[in-house]
Amino acid sequence: MNVITYYADTDSLKDPEVYALAYTKASPGRRMKTDSFVFDKDRRLSLGVEMLLIHALEELGEDPDTSRIELVGNGKPKLADSDICFNLSHSEERVMCSVSDADVGCDVEKINPIDLELAHRYFFGSEYDAIAAERDSERNELFYRFWTLKESFMKVTGLGFELDLDDFCIELGDKIGIRQHVDERAYHFKEYSVGDGYRYAVCSVNPVFEEKMIPAVLSEIVR
């Protein structure tokens, strides 16, 4: 099974009817999490990312109503009684879901102006040097390339931010590589850009990725 990645815009959840349908379709745990957020944007992201997961499971022939999610390893979510692994991410008005039959991590980030000091403080030295050498617009793009690639790796390991951003090094090139000391597994990366002002990255021990992300429409998923 290839690594398959879906993405969607949460803008349709601004419609009260669509939002209500998504809320009804969400799991009890997700509704509780959604209710805990103060801002509408965060509530839309919370509901939207689960709707995308439901869509991904349905596309794989799984029944979301009977599927049970369990936590394995370092608390990574996985579909119980199944080989399916998944990971979720969201940023601003985008949600993302990657699925595979092997460990997978994903990250999406809105490209915003950056403070170069953040890269200097948190990134590996060679990563910071590469970012600092670029002009402003290219610098922002490269920062978020590194950021999404790094976070996708942190998520696939299950360590998340228990792993410091400067504990490992992303090496860009024709094939993206990584120098890390977490384990002996081989990790593979895939980047996506659809020209919407966001960067998307996926990391998996599965080396075979779908060439393109699959767009989804949340208003259609919830109906």
C-alpha positions in Angstrom: 0.0 0.0 0.0 1.4 3.4 -1.0 1.4 6.3 1.4 -1.7 8.2 0.5 -2.3 11.8 1.6 -5.5 13.8 1.6 -6.0 17.5 2.2 -9.0 19.9 2.5 -9.9 23.5 3.1 -12.0 24.1 6.2 -13.7 27.2 4.8 -16.9 25.3 4.1 -17.3 24.6 7.9 -18.1 28.3 8.3 -21.5 27.4 7.0 -23.6 26.6 10.2 -25.4 23.7 8.5 -22.2 22.1 7.3 -20.6 22.6 10.7 -23.5 21.0 12.5 -23.4 18.0 10.2 -19.7 17.6 10.8 -20.2 17.9 14.6 -22.9 15.2 14.5 -20.7 12.9 12.5 -17.7 13.4 14.8 -16.7 10.9 17.5 -17.7 11.8 21.1 -14.0 12.4 21.9 -13.6 14.7 19.0 -16.7 16.7 19.9 -15.4 17.1 23.4 -12.0 18.3 22.1 -13.7 20.6 19.7 -15.9 22.1 22.4 -12.7 22.9 24.5 -11.5 25.4 21.9 -12.3 29.1 22.3 -11.9 30.2 18.7 -14.1 29.2 15.8 -11.1 28.6 13.6 -9.6 26.0 16.0 -13.0 24.3 16.2 -13.2 24.1 12.4 -9.7 22.6 12.3 -10.6 20.1 15.0 -13.7 18.9 13.2 -12.2 19.1 9.7 -9.3 16.9 10.4 -11.5 14.1 11.7 -13.8 14.4 8.8 -10.8 14.0 6.5 -9.7 10.9 8.5 -13.3 9.5 8.1 -13.1 10.1 4.4 -9.7 8.4 4.1 -10.9 5.3 6.0 -14.0 5.1 3.8 -11.8 5.3 0.7 -9.8 2.3 2.1 -12.9 0.3 2.6 -13.0 0.7 6.4 -16.1 1.5 8.3 -15.4 4.7 10.4 -18.4 3.9 12.7 -16.9 0.6 13.8 -13.2 1.4 13.5 -11.5 1.9 16.8 -8.4 4.0 17.3 -5.7 2.8 19.7 -2.5 4.4 20.9 0.8 2.4 20.3 4.4 3.0 21.0 4.9 6.6 22.2 1.2 7.3 22.0 0.9 7.3 18.2 -2.7 6.7 17.0 -3.3 3.6 14.9 -6.4 1.8 13.7 -7.0 -1.1 16.0 -7.2 -4.6 14.5 -5.8 -3.3 11.3 -2.5 -2.6 9.5 -3.6 0.9 8.7 -1.5 3.7 10.3 -2.4 7.3 9.9 -1.4 10.8 10.9 -3.2 14.2 11.0 -2.1 17.8 10.8 -3.7 21.2 10.4 -2.8 24.8 10.0 -4.9 28.0 9.6 -7.5 26.7 7.1 -6.0 23.5 5.9 -6.3 19.9 7.2 -4.2 17.0 6.2 -4.3 13.2 6.6 -1.8 10.6 5.6 -2.5 6.9 5.7 -0.3 3.8 5.0 0.3 0.3 6.2 3.5 1.5 7.8 4.3 4.2 10.3 3.7 7.7 8.9 3.8 11.3 10.0 2.7 14.4 8.2 2.7 18.2 8.6 1.1 21.2 7.0 2.1 24.8 7.7 0.9 28.1 6.3 3.8 30.1 4.9 4.1 33.3 6.9 7.0 35.8 7.3 9.5 34.3 9.7 11.8 35.5 12.4 15.2 34.2 11.4 16.1 33.9 15.1 13.7 31.0 15.4 15.7 29.0 12.9 18.9 30.0 14.6 17.6 29.0 18.0 15.9 25.7 17.1 17.2 24.3 13.8 20.3 22.3 13.1 23.3 24.4 12.2 23.5 23.5 8.5 19.7 24.0 8.2 20.0 27.5 9.6 22.9 28.4 7.4 20.9 27.3 4.3 17.9 29.4 5.3 20.0 32.5 6.3 21.7 32.4 2.8 18.4 32.9 1.0 16.6 36.1 0.1 13.4 37.0 2.1 10.8 35.3 0.0 12.9 32.2 -0.7 14.0 32.3 3.0 10.4 31.9 4.1 9.8 29.0 1.7 12.9 27.2 2.8 12.1 27.7 6.5 8.8 26.0 6.1 10.3 23.2 3.9 12.6 22.4 6.8 9.9 22.8 9.4 7.3 20.5 7.8 9.9 17.9 7.0 11.3 18.0 10.5 7.9 17.8 12.2 6.7 15.0 9.9 9.8 13.0 11.1 9.2 13.9 14.8 5.6 12.6 14.4 6.4 9.4 12.6 8.8 8.5 15.5 6.0 9.1 18.0 8.3 11.4 20.0 6.9 14.7 18.7 8.5 17.7 20.5 10.1 15.3 23.0 12.7 15.3 20.3 14.5 18.6 19.9 14.5 20.2 16.5 18.3 20.4 16.5 18.8 16.8 17.5 18.6 15.7 13.8 19.4 17.2 10.4 17.3 17.2 7.2 19.5 17.1 4.1 17.8 18.5 1.0 18.7 17.4 -2.5 17.3 15.2 -5.3 16.4 12.8 -2.6 15.7 14.2 0.9 17.8 12.5 3.6 18.1 12.7 7.3 20.9 12.3 9.9 19.3 11.1 13.1 20.0 9.0 16.2 16.5 8.0 17.2 16.7 4.5 15.7 18.1 2.4 12.9 15.1 2.5 10.6 15.3 4.1 7.1 12.9 7.1 6.7 11.6 8.4 3.5 10.1 11.9 2.7 7.7 13.4 0.3 6.9 17.1 -0.1 3.8 18.5 -1.7 3.0 22.1 -2.8 -0.3 22.9 -4.5 0.3 26.7 -4.8 -2.1 27.6 -2.0 0.4 29.3 0.3 1.0 26.2 2.4 3.8 23.6 2.6 3.0 19.9 3.1 5.4 17.1 4.0 5.1 13.4 4.8 7.6 11.0 6.4 7.3 7.2 6.5 9.2 4.0 6.7 7.3 3.1 3.6 9.3 4.4 0.6 6.4 4.5 -1.9 4.3 7.7 -1.9 1.4 8.7 -4.1 2.8 11.4 -6.5 0.0 13.9 -5.7 -2.2 14.6 -2.7 -5.9 13.9 -3.0 -8.1 17.0 -2.5 -11.3 16.5 -0.5 -14.3 18.7 0.0 -15.5 18.7 3.6 -19.1 19.8 2.8 -19.4 16.7 0.6 -17.9 14.4 3.2 -20.3 15.3 6.0 -23.5 14.8 3.9 
